Amino acid sequence: MSGMSDPFSFNAGAVESSYVGNLGEAFRRYGEQDEEVLLISPDLGAGPVTGAFVQQFPERFIDAGIAECNAMSMAAGMATYGYKVFVLQMGAFGALKCAEQIRTDIAFSRVPVRILSAWSGLAMGFFGTTHHALEDIAITRAIPGLTVLAPADDNAASAMLAASEQVAGPVFIRLTDANVNPVYDAPPEVRIGRFGRVRDGSDGTIIGTGLGAQLAVGAADLLAAEGLSIRVLDAYSLKPLDEDAIVLAARETGALLTVEEHLVTGGLGSAVGEVLARNALPTKFSIHGLPDETLTVGMPDELYVHYGLTIEETARRMRVLLAGKC
Amino acid sequence: MKVTTVTQSDENDGDASKAQIELPRFRPVTASALHERARQLRLDILEVISHAPMGHYSSSLSCAEILVTLYHHVLRLRRSDPDWQDRDRFLLGKGHVAVALWPLFAELDFFPQAWLQTFGQLGSKLTDHPDMHRAPGVDFSSGSLGHNLSVGLGMALAARRRQRDHRIYVLLGDGEIHEGQVWEAAMAAAHYKAANLVAIVDANGSCADGPTESVMGIEPLAERFASFGWHSLEVDGHDAATLMGAFAQASQCVDKPVCIVARTLKGKGISFMEASPREWHLGALNGADLERARQEIREAE
């Protein structure tokens, strides 16, 4: 990163960002191994996710300027020439602003574009409600032909760069900036359409995506100390969804709690609820996410506490669920 | 940059069994022959739409000379081989006139003539807006106005990176350029000096709500593209000789993208459509009206 401007590095009061960890280096290395990898970004390429790549391969970076929709459609055109085109977008201005370009030019056209949706959820909460990115799971999972992945942490994100090649069509990768309780010590095995079972258990299951997976693991560890055996599923593959794992967890553990840094409308919780309803499973079920309202602003760590996206609150909700009170 | 990826179609380059005759760029043709082609295309448009409940008449008729000049003179293509890797690309930004492409594609043996009779029917490969996964010959889908110049720019940059000499043509409607994304793409194309990208604006002067200038003013169009860093031309879009000259000039430009503003008439060739182009943006010709329309096209000078 030396010599690169980093528009998203803060000084005092900075939240710890997983992006300055392994992902930037993983992307650089991925690009080094495969010269078909290109990057398009609307004035974000020099930042921590792709700055190392851009510095080493400036001729493989196309800066679209601050024109997100043009960036998406250009990526679709470039991908018709067989390139592995990555688009780095800020969460709030990716799926939401470019939903139609993603659907029409990328998904319907079945071109191999990989969208890296960075600073998702509340990561940019300091900057105002305009910068919340909390509808993107709902939007992207409604688009036929699009694969939607949401790594739990930095190591998982690194693993998903190469794993996206399991898919011939386009992939949307929702990157979390949260580093509350990393799930993986090393890049995990990624199987598209599967969840990762990161804790086994029989008393109940917490299914988390992104930050939610970090909170799920922490909560399960807290509850284990209380004698509860909680299964944790890392829902990194949101589309296709691991329906088998959801059904199995419902049958074997009888209680499901979902956790996500996303609105409770249309996200992971909704997706899991659809599976339970389709399979008519009599399961205790609760969705933990952000309320369907215009949220307040603040630094991410403060917002997580304010809205209960913490390990303690996740554990509390699981206790309540198991007690049959919700 | 080292080029490594070559798509499979390269391996088939020597296969002559399907009469895949290469059609070179700027192949010899007279302007009067192109005018005859345009006349035939207009008749074909009426015929193809007659199989469907409705169709886009007036905005198809405005670009007939532009399309025949491209497909019978300008574009490097290979007959019977719509996926040929080294073809020039054509994108129909104003996707609602796909009905004007289908007869041209059938003639190039991209698909059987019989498909033309399925236009607009349930499950047809020939849709009202072109779909790259349904109809052979469609280089990219369109239907949402304002996207294709961006897609074409992506193709132009990718072709250059692959060291291919492909040229990318995008036909825009003059109403389409109300879309902000067109100007994002225009800015980026000039920034990246995409000299292998040519935009043609079918400036037929009419939108759904009325004359384009009254709906949302776009003039001076050629100057606007020039101010965005494009080489800009303004021509009579119904004069084949002029169009041939404009495309030849565009191909000589080496340092910037080219925009050809083609002044056209919406509904060109059918008097009652020229007189009320909005009424015939979308419609269905029947009986005596259809026969009268055919007659006027046949008898036009």
Chai-1 contact restraints between the chains, C-beta under 6 A:
chainA,res_idxA,chainB,res_idxB,connection_type,confidence,min_distance_angstrom,max_distance_angstrom,comment,restraint_id
A,E36,B,T5,contact,1.0,0.0,6.0,A-B,restraint_1
A,A67,B,E184,contact,1.0,0.0,6.0,A-B,restraint_2
A,C69,B,Q181,contact,1.0,0.0,6.0,A-B,restraint_3
A,N70,B,S150,contact,1.0,0.0,6.0,A-B,restraint_4
A,N70,B,Q181,contact,1.0,0.0,6.0,A-B,restraint_5
A,N70,B,E184,contact,1.0,0.0,6.0,A-B,restraint_6
A,N70,B,A185,contact,1.0,0.0,6.0,A-B,restraint_7
A,N70,B,A188,contact,1.0,0.0,6.0,A-B,restraint_8
A,S73,B,H147,contact,1.0,0.0,6.0,A-B,restraint_9
A,S73,B,S150,contact,1.0,0.0,6.0,A-B,restraint_10
A,S73,B,V151,contact,1.0,0.0,6.0,A-B,restraint_11
A,M74,B,S150,contact,1.0,0.0,6.0,A-B,restraint_12
A,M74,B,L153,contact,1.0,0.0,6.0,A-B,restraint_13
A,M74,B,G154,contact,1.0,0.0,6.0,A-B,restraint_14
A,A76,B,V151,contact,1.0,0.0,6.0,A-B,restraint_15
A,G77,B,V151,contact,1.0,0.0,6.0,A-B,restraint_16
A,G77,B,G154,contact,1.0,0.0,6.0,A-B,restraint_17
A,G77,B,M155,contact,1.0,0.0,6.0,A-B,restraint_18
A,M78,B,G154,contact,1.0,0.0,6.0,A-B,restraint_19
A,M78,B,A158,contact,1.0,0.0,6.0,A-B,restraint_20
A,Y81,B,A158,contact,1.0,0.0,6.0,A-B,restraint_21
A,Y81,B,R162,contact,1.0,0.0,6.0,A-B,restraint_22
A,G82,B,T5,contact,1.0,0.0,6.0,A-B,restraint_23
A,T104,B,S144,contact,1.0,0.0,6.0,A-B,restraint_24
A,D105,B,H147,contact,1.0,0.0,6.0,A-B,restraint_25
A,S109,B,S141,contact,1.0,0.0,6.0,A-B,restraint_26
